[in-house]
Amino acid sequence: MLGIAAAVLFFIAYLISAADIATNQAFASGNVMLLGLALLALHVAGIGAGWRSGRARRR
């Protein structure tokens, strides 16, 4: 799940950079890319890999 979120943030950073969209400092292309890298690092570390819907199946 975090890998998908990282891919979305990378795509948004690419669009901001490619279209030369003027944004404030919080949503600059580099900052969005760093957020994506942080999510990717969490994904590779295994954080969020074991998320479940909260409903356990027992037999």
C-alpha positions in Angstrom: 0.0 0.0 0.0 2.8 2.4 0.8 4.5 1.5 -2.4 1.4 2.6 -4.4 1.2 5.9 -2.4 4.9 6.5 -3.2 4.3 5.9 -6.9 1.4 8.4 -6.8 3.6 11.0 -5.1 6.4 10.5 -7.6 3.9 11.0 -10.4 2.6 14.2 -8.9 6.2 15.5 -8.4 6.8 14.7 -12.1 3.8 16.6 -13.2 4.7 19.6 -11.1 8.2 19.6 -12.5 7.2 18.9 -16.1 4.4 21.4 -16.3 6.4 24.1 -14.4 3.4 24.6 -12.1 4.1 27.4 -9.6 3.4 26.1 -6.1 4.2 27.3 -2.6 7.3 25.9 -0.9 5.3 23.1 0.8 4.2 21.5 -2.4 7.4 22.0 -4.4 8.5 19.2 -6.7 11.4 18.2 -4.5 9.4 18.1 -1.3 6.7 15.9 -2.9 9.5 13.6 -4.2 11.0 13.4 -0.7 7.7 12.4 0.7 7.5 9.7 -1.9 11.0 8.5 -1.0 10.0 8.3 2.7 6.9 6.2 1.9 9.1 4.0 -0.4 11.6 3.5 2.4 8.8 2.5 4.8 7.4 0.1 2.2 10.8 -1.5 1.7 11.4 -1.8 5.5 8.1 -3.8 5.8 6.1 -1.2 7.6 2.4 -1.4 6.5 2.9 -4.8 4.8 0.8 -6.6 7.4 -2.2 -4.4 7.4 -5.5 -6.3 7.6 -9.1 -5.3 7.4 -9.7 -6.0 11.0 -11.8 -9.1 10.4 -10.0 -12.3 11.3 -11.1 -15.6 9.8 -11.2 -18.6 12.1 -12.0 -22.2 11.3 
